[in-house]
Amino acid sequence: MSRTAPTTRKTPVSGWTAKLILAVIALLAIGGTLFHEQNPLTRSAEARATEIAVASAATYVTLRTMNAVLSSATEAEVTAGVFVAEGTVKPLRALEPLDDTIEKISSAVFAVMVATGVLSVGLGPLGAVGAALAAVGAVLLIALPARRLSGTLAVYGLLLWVGLPLTFVAAQEAATFLTDPTLARHQATIAEITAAVTLSDASPAEGWWERARETVEGMERYGDLARTIWNRADELIAAYVGLLSLYLVRLVVLPVAMLLGLVALVRRI
C-alpha cells in the first residue's frame, strides 16, 4: 500500500499576517510621502551632505584665493633699464604651471560642492518618491501577490525611502572614523603653506620715491611668497588632491559601496 507525501499549505493566519504587515508598511509609506520633510533619517542625511558642502566651499575659497595671488604674481612686471634702454620682465612666470594646476583642482572641488548641495536638498524629495513607490507596491502585493511588479515596486521604493539615506548616514559615520586624521593632516599642511598668502589692498602711494619703494617691497613680498610656494609645491598639490579625494570618498565611494551591498542583500532575501 503506497503512501502519499503530506502536502503543506499556508495557513490563513500566515496569509493574514503578511497582509497586515504590508498594510502597515503601506500606511507608513503614505505618511513618509506626505511628511517627508519630518523624516529624521532623511534630515540626518541632508545635514551630513550640508557639512560636506560647507567644507568643500571653504576649500574652494582658499583655492581661488591662491589662484588669484599666483595669477597676480605671474603677471607682475619689473622694469629694468641700462642707460637709455629699458625692458620689462616677469620673474615669477615659473609659477604659472602651479597656478594652472590649482585652477583645475578648484574646478573639481566646485563640482563636488555643487553635487553635495544637490544632495542636501534632493534627498527629501527622493525619499518621498521612494515612499510613494513603496506604498503602491505594498497595496499591489495585498491585492495581487503573484505579480512580480508589485514586489519590485515595493523593494525599490523602500531602497529609495530608507536605504539611500540610511547608507549615506552610515557612510558618513564610517568616513568620519576612517578619514578624519588624514583630513586634518591635509588641512594643516594647506593652512601652514598658505598662511602668508594675502592680497594687497593698500592704497597707491604718492610720489615717485614712495611708488618705487612700494614696488621693491611688493616684489620682495611676491618673491618670498613664490619661494615658499615653489619649495613646497609638491606638498601643497598633494594636500589639495588628498582633500579632493576624501570628498569623493565621502560623497561617492562609501555611499555607493554600502548601497550596492544593501541591494545585494535584499536580492538574496
ZIFENPE-V343608 format. One record per residue. N is the residue number from 0. RES is the residue in one letter. SS is DSSP state (2 for helix, 1 for strand, 0 for the rest). BURIAL is # if it has 9 or more other C-alpha atoms within 8 Angstrom, else .. Layout:
BEGIN
N&RES&SS&BURIAL / N&RES&SS&BURIAL
END
This chain:
BEGIN
0&M&0&. / 1&S&0&. / 2&R&0&. / 3&T&0&. / 4&A&0&. / 5&P&0&. / 6&T&0&. / 7&T&0&. / 8&R&0&. / 9&K&0&. / 10&T&0&. / 11&P&2&. / 12&V&2&. / 13&S&2&. / 14&G&2&# / 15&W&2&. / 16&T&2&. / 17&A&2&. / 18&K&2&# / 19&L&2&. / 20&I&2&. / 21&L&2&# / 22&A&2&# / 23&V&2&. / 24&I&2&# / 25&A&2&# / 26&L&2&# / 27&L&2&# / 28&A&2&# / 29&I&2&# / 30&G&2&# / 31&G&2&# / 32&T&2&# / 33&L&2&. / 34&F&0&. / 35&H&2&# / 36&E&2&. / 37&Q&2&. / 38&N&0&# / 39&P&2&. / 40&L&2&# / 41&T&2&# / 42&R&2&# / 43&S&2&# / 44&A&2&# / 45&E&2&# / 46&A&2&# / 47&R&2&# / 48&A&2&# / 49&T&2&# / 50&E&2&. / 51&I&2&# / 52&A&2&# / 53&V&2&# / 54&A&2&. / 55&S&2&# / 56&A&2&# / 57&A&2&. / 58&T&2&# / 59&Y&2&# / 60&V&2&. / 61&T&2&. / 62&L&2&# / 63&R&2&# / 64&T&2&# / 65&M&2&# / 66&N&2&# / 67&A&2&. / 68&V&2&# / 69&L&2&# / 70&S&2&# / 71&S&2&. / 72&A&2&# / 73&T&2&# / 74&E&2&# / 75&A&0&# / 76&E&0&. / 77&V&1&. / 78&T&1&. / 79&A&1&. / 80&G&1&. / 81&V&1&. / 82&F&0&. / 83&V&0&. / 84&A&1&. / 85&E&1&# / 86&G&1&. / 87&T&1&. / 88&V&1&. / 89&K&0&# / 90&P&0&# / 91&L&0&# / 92&R&2&# / 93&A&2&. / 94&L&2&# / 95&E&2&# / 96&P&2&. / 97&L&2&. / 98&D&2&# / 99&D&2&. / 100&T&2&. / 101&I&2&# / 102&E&2&# / 103&K&2&. / 104&I&2&# / 105&S&2&# / 106&S&2&. / 107&A&2&# / 108&V&2&# / 109&F&2&# / 110&A&2&. / 111&V&2&# / 112&M&2&# / 113&V&2&# / 114&A&2&. / 115&T&2&# / 116&G&2&# / 117&V&2&. / 118&L&2&# / 119&S&2&# / 120&V&2&# / 121&G&2&. / 122&L&2&# / 123&G&2&# / 124&P&2&# / 125&L&2&# / 126&G&2&# / 127&A&2&# / 128&V&2&# / 129&G&2&# / 130&A&2&# / 131&A&2&# / 132&L&2&# / 133&A&2&# / 134&A&2&# / 135&V&2&# / 136&G&2&# / 137&A&2&# / 138&V&2&# / 139&L&2&# / 140&L&2&# / 141&I&2&# / 142&A&2&. / 143&L&0&. / 144&P&0&. / 145&A&0&. / 146&R&0&. / 147&R&2&. / 148&L&2&. / 149&S&2&# / 150&G&2&# / 151&T&2&# / 152&L&2&# / 153&A&2&# / 154&V&2&# / 155&Y&2&# / 156&G&2&# / 157&L&2&# / 158&L&2&# / 159&L&2&# / 160&W&2&# / 161&V&2&# / 162&G&2&# / 163&L&2&# / 164&P&2&# / 165&L&2&# / 166&T&2&# / 167&F&2&# / 168&V&2&# / 169&A&2&# / 170&A&2&# / 171&Q&2&# / 172&E&2&. / 173&A&2&. / 174&A&2&# / 175&T&2&. / 176&F&2&. / 177&L&2&. / 178&T&2&# / 179&D&2&# / 180&P&2&. / 181&T&2&. / 182&L&2&# / 183&A&2&. / 184&R&2&. / 185&H&2&# / 186&Q&2&# / 187&A&2&. / 188&T&2&# / 189&I&2&# / 190&A&2&. / 191&E&2&. / 192&I&2&# / 193&T&2&. / 194&A&2&. / 195&A&2&. / 196&V&0&. / 197&T&0&. / 198&L&0&. / 199&S&0&. / 200&D&0&. / 201&A&0&. / 202&S&0&. / 203&P&0&. / 204&A&0&. / 205&E&0&. / 206&G&0&. / 207&W&2&. / 208&W&2&. / 209&E&2&# / 210&R&2&# / 211&A&2&. / 212&R&2&. / 213&E&2&# / 214&T&2&. / 215&V&2&. / 216&E&2&. / 217&G&2&. / 218&M&2&. / 219&E&2&. / 220&R&2&. / 221&Y&2&# / 222&G&2&# / 223&D&2&. / 224&L&2&# / 225&A&2&# / 226&R&2&. / 227&T&2&# / 228&I&2&# / 229&W&2&. / 230&N&2&. / 231&R&0&# / 232&A&2&# / 233&D&2&. / 234&E&2&. / 235&L&2&# / 236&I&2&# / 237&A&2&. / 238&A&2&# / 239&Y&2&# / 240&V&2&# / 241&G&2&# / 242&L&2&# / 243&L&2&# / 244&S&2&. / 245&L&2&# / 246&Y&2&# / 247&L&2&# / 248&V&2&# / 249&R&2&# / 250&L&2&# / 251&V&2&. / 252&V&2&# / 253&L&2&# / 254&P&2&# / 255&V&2&. / 256&A&2&. / 257&M&2&# / 258&L&2&# / 259&L&2&. / 260&G&2&. / 261&L&2&# / 262&V&2&# / 263&A&2&. / 264&L&2&. / 265&V&2&. / 266&R&2&. / 267&R&2&. / 268&I&0&.
END
